[in-house]
Amino acid sequence: QVQLVESGGGLVQAGGSLRLSCAASGSIFSINTMGWYRQAPGNQRELVAAITSGGSTNYADSVKGRFTISRDNAKNTVYLQMNSLKPEDTAVYYCALYRGSSWYGGIGYWGQGTQVTVSS
């Protein structure tokens, strides 16, 4: 069984920054892709960013240039640095562990989520 624990969410003014962390524990392979998704009320859960164990990344167009995903394989931890935050970034952010070492195959495990609120 795998557990993902997010931290770092909170309330910030537009233009500010937050850094999210997600620590994975349990039966986890460090080669698996990890990522961040978000879901606002009334919306579907959407990809924010993902990163492979080798450092290849994917970003949603809406966050390119503002957000940076990174990981520490030794610590089984993934980070999301969020800069120049906008009110439309407000959502619950979920850490995700993919089933394999690519973006194919879907998500195997989800974290509980952490709230990010950006005030205008």
N, C-alpha and C positions, 0 to 999 in steps of 0.2 A: 504494500500500500504506500502511496505517495501523498505527501502533504505539501502544499504551497502556502506560504504565509507572507502577505503583502504588508508594507508599512510605508509611511511617508506622505500619505494623503492629508488634505486639510483645506483650509480656506485661504485664498490669496486674491489680491487685487489684479485686475487686468494689467498685463505687462510684467507680472512677477514670475517667479520660478518655483518649481518644486522638484524634488528628486524622489522617485518611488523605488523601493527595493522589494525583491521577492526571493525568499530563501526556500529552497527545496530540500526535503528530507525523505527518507525511506528508500525504497528500491528504485533508485534512479540511475540512469546511465548518463554520463556527462556529454555524450555525443548527441543527445536529443536536442532538437530545436526548442527554443523557448520564446515567449512573446508576451505582448501586452494587448489586451482588447478593452474596449469601453462600451458602456451602455447608458444612455440617457433615458429619462422617462418617456415612454411612448415610442422609443426607437429600438431597432434591432442592435444586437451586439455586433460591433465592428472592429476589424483589425486596426490597431494603432501602429505597432511595429513588431518585428520578429527578427531573431538572430540565430544563426546556426552555431555549432561549437567551433567552427572555423572562422567565424566573424563575419560571414555574409549577412547582409541586412535587407529587410523590406520595410518600407514606410508607407502609411497612407499619405496621399497627396496633400491632405489638409494639414499635416504636421511636418512635412519636409522642411528642413532648414531651421526648425524650432525645437524639435525633440531629437534626442539621441539615445539609442538603446545600446547597452553594453552588457557583458557578462564576465563573471569570474568562475571559470570551470572548477577550480580547486575548491571553491566555497559553495558550489552549486547555487549561485546567486545571479539574478539578472536585475538590471537597473534600467530606469527610464528617467533621463534628465529632461525636464520640460521647461523651456524658456519662452518668453514672450507669450505668456498664456492669454487666451481669449475667453470671453464668457461661453462661447460655443464649445469649449473644451470641457465644460462642466459635465461630469458623468461619474459613474462608478467604474473604476479601473480594475480589471481582472488580470492576474498573472496566469499564463497558460504554459503547460508542458505538452509539447507535441508527442505523437505516438512514435515518431522516428526521427531521423537525422535530416529531414528536409521539410518543406512546407506541405508535402502531400501525406495523406493518411489521417489528417484531422488532429483534433486535440484529445489527449488522453486524460489530462487532469486540469482542473481549474482551482484557483485560489478563491477565497471568500469574498474578495473585492475590497477596495479602499476608495472612499469618497473623495473626489476632487471637485471643489467648488471655486469658480472664478467669478468675482464680482465685477460689475461694470461701473 
